[in-house]
Structure formats: structure tokens, C-alpha cells
């Protein structure tokens, strides 16, 4: 669950905390002094510095100590970060039950990232028995606060009918909210639903729009499906160069069906067309791969 730490900086901003991404060495002593006086902001900043090795040697045990002190003062962000340490086994033996316990305490204080994390634990049956209904409950609470990953997951639950009746219209609603926050998987899902007329009238132009936005974030499935759109002329003019180009992009990321589609298509193209498609792929990678790093 690599996404579990995503959004921590946002949470710190929400809590009015100065995120320690590069603490100057001469500030560490000041932070430590404030932390020892019970300043929860300093405790979390100091823990973050030690967890990430920001101008101090990385030390999970020290980070854990400071997160725990903030958590015991009932600070939701400290509780969530402590849960994350237990989840990853950083500074303590990995313990999913303890992670869930701390995520829950933070989630009950309406910290969206913790609510999302708790939803993932219930969805996957990690540290708790698998329970889609509870996963949905926590995803919804985070999604309604605007947390994009929770919106994506709630849309996925509706799309797959897991823990609630299958509902493509509801899936579209939540995918759109996440897609508008630039979540590539949600953009891909939304494009696919427009292409297949699930939950919305079929609209190839909108399908292409959303697939392209996901493709620009290196989503291989979106790139593959754009290739299919160009082969068939759905929402775009039929164009084998563009189809080969998108199949090539997706294939370079290990998507085998994209490689096969590219190679089959190449049999119907001239050498000049193939060279042009490959040139566009190189140009794309120079532009978008660097942007997404």
C-alpha cells in the first residue's frame, strides 16, 4: 500500500504545520527543545525529519518516539504517522493490527488520509477481517472530504459491485471527482466508461479526452486504448501512425498486448510511417516521462 504516505504533506498543511522537507541543522536543536516541552507541531516535524533523513541521520526509532508522543496527545496526524510506521515496520516490528488501531484513532478525528488508509485495510483484509462494507464507509468519509485516492477507490467499489450494488452512474461520479484531481487511474476508468457506454451515453470524444489525460501521466492501459481508438477511428480520425505510437508507448512499459498490437499494425504500415511513429514516441517520452518523474 505505497499510497499510504501520499498526502502527509497536505495533512500537515491542513493542520497548519510547517512541513520539514529540508530542516536546517541549526533548527534541529530548536525543534528538539520545543518538542521536549510538549509542542506537538515540533514533535511531528522532528519525527518527520528523522523518518526521512532531512538534515539529520535517518533514524526510524527516534522518529517513532516523537510520533508516539504526538499521538498520545490525541493529535490525529501523529496517530496516522505512527500507524504508518507500524504498517511499514519502520522502527518497530511490522504489525498491521497496531497500524489499524492508530489509523482508526486518527480516522475517527476525521483525518481524511487516515480514513482512506483504514478503508484500504478493510478492503484488503490487512490487520482486520476483510469487510467491503466498512471499507466503503471509510472511503466515503475520506472521499466526501475531497481525498482523491478515496474517490477513486469508492468509484471502483461501485464499478465492481463490491460491498454494495453495482452502479456505473455512481462509479462515474466518483471517478470524475478523482480524475479532476489528476488521478491517472480515475481518468483511465472514466475514459473507458465513456467508450463502452457504461453509466453514461457512449461518447468517444470524451473517452479520448480522458484517456489522453491519463496517457500523459504514463498510464499504459490508457495509451493502449488510445491506440485502439486510432485504429478504429473512434473519437479521432483513423491514423495508423498515431495508433502505432500509442501501442509503442504502452508496450515499452511492459504491456504485452500493446506490443502485439503494435507489431501486427506494423505489417500494414510503410517503413516511413513506422519511423515517424517511433520518432513521435521518442519525443513524447522526452516530454512526458521527465514531467512525471
N, C-alpha and C positions, 0 to 999 in steps of 0.2 A: 504494500500500500504506500508507494512512494509519494503519493499526493498528500499524505497526512501532514507534512510540514509546510506545504504550499499555503500561503495566506497568513503565515505567522507575522510577517512584517505588517500586513494590513491590519491584523488584530492589534498589534502594538500601536498603530496609528489611531485606531478606534479608541483605545484606552488612553490616548494622549501621551503615549510613551515615545521617547526618542530611541529609534532603532539603532542598536550598536552594530553597524556594519564595518566600521573601522575606528575603534576607540583608540585615541592616542595613549601612549604608555603612561604619560603623566596624569591621565584621567583615571586610570585603574585604581590607584590608591584612594582617590576621592570617592569613586564608586563604592569601593570596599568599605570605606568609613561610613558612607550613607547606608549601605546595605546592612552593616552591623548594628546600626541604630534603628533598624526596622523599616527602612524606606523600601516599599515593595517594588517601586519602579527601578530603583538601583539594584535590587536583588535579581530581578528578571534580566536587566541589562547585563549584569555581571555574569549571570548564568549563561546568557546568550553568547557573550564574549568567549567564555571558556568552552562552551559546546562547539563553537565554530573556529576557535583559534584566532580570534580577532585581536591582534597585538598582544596576546598572551599565549603561552603554550596551550594547545588543546588539551583539556582535562575534563573528561566526562564526569568523574567523581565530584569534582568541585562544582561543575555546572549543576549536577543533580542536587547537591546540598543547597544551592541558592534557589533553585526552582522549588524544592520542597519547603523551604522557609516561606516563600511567597504563597505556595499552595495551602499551607497550614493557616495562613491568614485569610483564607477563603477568597483568594484572588483567582478569577477564572482562567486568565491566561497562564498563570503559574501552574494551575492544575492541569491544563491542557498540555503544556510543555513537559511536565513531569510524566504524564501519561505517554507522551511520545517517546520519552527516554525508556520507559518500561517496554513499549512496543518494539523498539529497535534494539533493546538490550545494550544501551549505551550507559556505562557506569554502574549497571545492575544486571543481574541475570535476566534474560528476556522473559517477560511474564505478561501474557495477554490479558489475564484476569485483572491484574493490577492496572494495566493500561486502560481497560474498560472502566474500572472503578473511577479513575481520575478523569477520564473523558466524560463520564456521566456527571460527575460533580460540576465540571465546567459547563456541560451542556444544559444542565438544569438552571444555570445562571444566564442562559440564552446566548452563549458564545457560539456563533454560527459554525466556526471551524470544528469545534468540539462536537457539535450536533451532527455535522457531516461525518466525522470520524466514527462516532457511535453508530450511525446508520450503516457505515461500511462494516463495522464489527458484526452487527446483526445480520447483514446481508450475506456475509461470508462465513458466519458461524465461527468467528475468531474471538476466543475469550468468553464467549456466551453461546448458548444454543442458537443455531440458525433460525431466524424469525423474520420473514419478509414483512409482516405487518408492523413490527417495531422498527424495522429498517425504514419503511415508508414514513412512519411517524416522525422519525428524526431527520430524514432527508427533507421532508416537507417543512419542518420548522426552520431548517437552515435555508432552504430554497426561498421561503417567504421573506427571509431577511436579505435576499439577493445573492446568496452564495452560489456561484456559477456551477461548481462541481456537483453540488447537491441538486441543482436544477437539472443537470444532465442525467444524474442517476435516477431522479424521480421520473423523468421522461422515459428512461429505459425501462423502469418498472411498469409504467403504463403501456409501453410498446410491447413488452413481453408478457403482460398479464401476470406478473409475479406479485403475489400478496394482495392483489385487487383485480377487479375485472379489466380485461384488456380494453384499451380505449385510445385509439390513434389520435383522436382530436385532442385529448389531454396530453398525449405524448408530444404532439406538435407544439402545444402551448409552452411546455417546459423546455423542449429543445430550442424553441425560438428565443426564450429568455437567456439561455446559456449561450446560444450562438451569437446573440447580440453583444455578449461579453467576450467574444473571440475564442470560445472553446471549440477547437477544431473538430472534435468528435461529434459535438452537437450540430455543427454546421454540416458535416457529412450526413448525419442522420436526417437532418431537415431536408437536405437536397435529395436524398434517396426517397423520402416520403412524398415529396413533390413529383418525383419522376415516376413513382409507382401508384400515385393517386390513393395513398393511404392517409385518411384523416383530413385530406384536402382535395379539391379538384386537381386533376393532373395538370401540371404547368411546367413544361420543360425549361422555359426561360428562367423561372425561379430556381428550378433544380440546378441549372448550370451556374447561376449566381452563387448559390450556397456551396456547391461542390468546389467552385473556383476559390472561394474564401478559405475552405478547408485545405485545398491543394496548396495554396500559398503558405500554409503552415506545415507543409511536408506530410500531410495525411495521404498515405499511399493508396488507400481504398478510394478516396475522393479522386485522386489522379487517375486511377484505373477507370473509374466510372465516367470521368470526363472523356477518356479515350473512347469508351463505348459510345458516348453521345456523339462524338465527331465521326465515328464510323457510320452510325445510323442517320446522322443529320437530325438528331432530336434536340431542339432548342438552339441549334447552331447550324451553319451551313456544313454539309458533309465535307470533310477535309482529312485526307489520309496522312498528310504531314503532321497536322495537329494531333491526330489520333496516335500516330507512332511516337510523337513527342511525349504525350502523357503516359502511354504504356511504358515507354523507356524510363521515365521518372519513377513510376511505381515499381517497375522491375528492378531498378537499381537499389531499391530498399528491401529487396528480397521477396516481393510478391510474385510467386511463380506464375500465377495465371496471367499476370500482366506481361511477363517475359514471353509466354507462349503466344499471347495475342499480338505482341509486337513482331515476333518472328513470322507468324502467319501473315500478318499485314505486309511485312517487308517483301514477301513473294509477289505482291501485286503492285509494288512501287518501283520507280526507277532509282538508279544509284544517286542521281541528283536530288531526288526527293528525300531519300534516306539521309543523305549528307546534311540537307537543310534541317531535317527533324533533329538530328544529332547536334547540330550547331545550336539550335534553339534550346535543347536540353542543357547544354553546357552553359549557355548564357543564363538560363533560369537558375541553375544551381549556384552560379556566382552571385546572383542577386538575392534569391530567397533563402538559400542554405545559410549564408552569412548572417542574414537578418534574424534567423530563428535560433542562432547559437547563443 
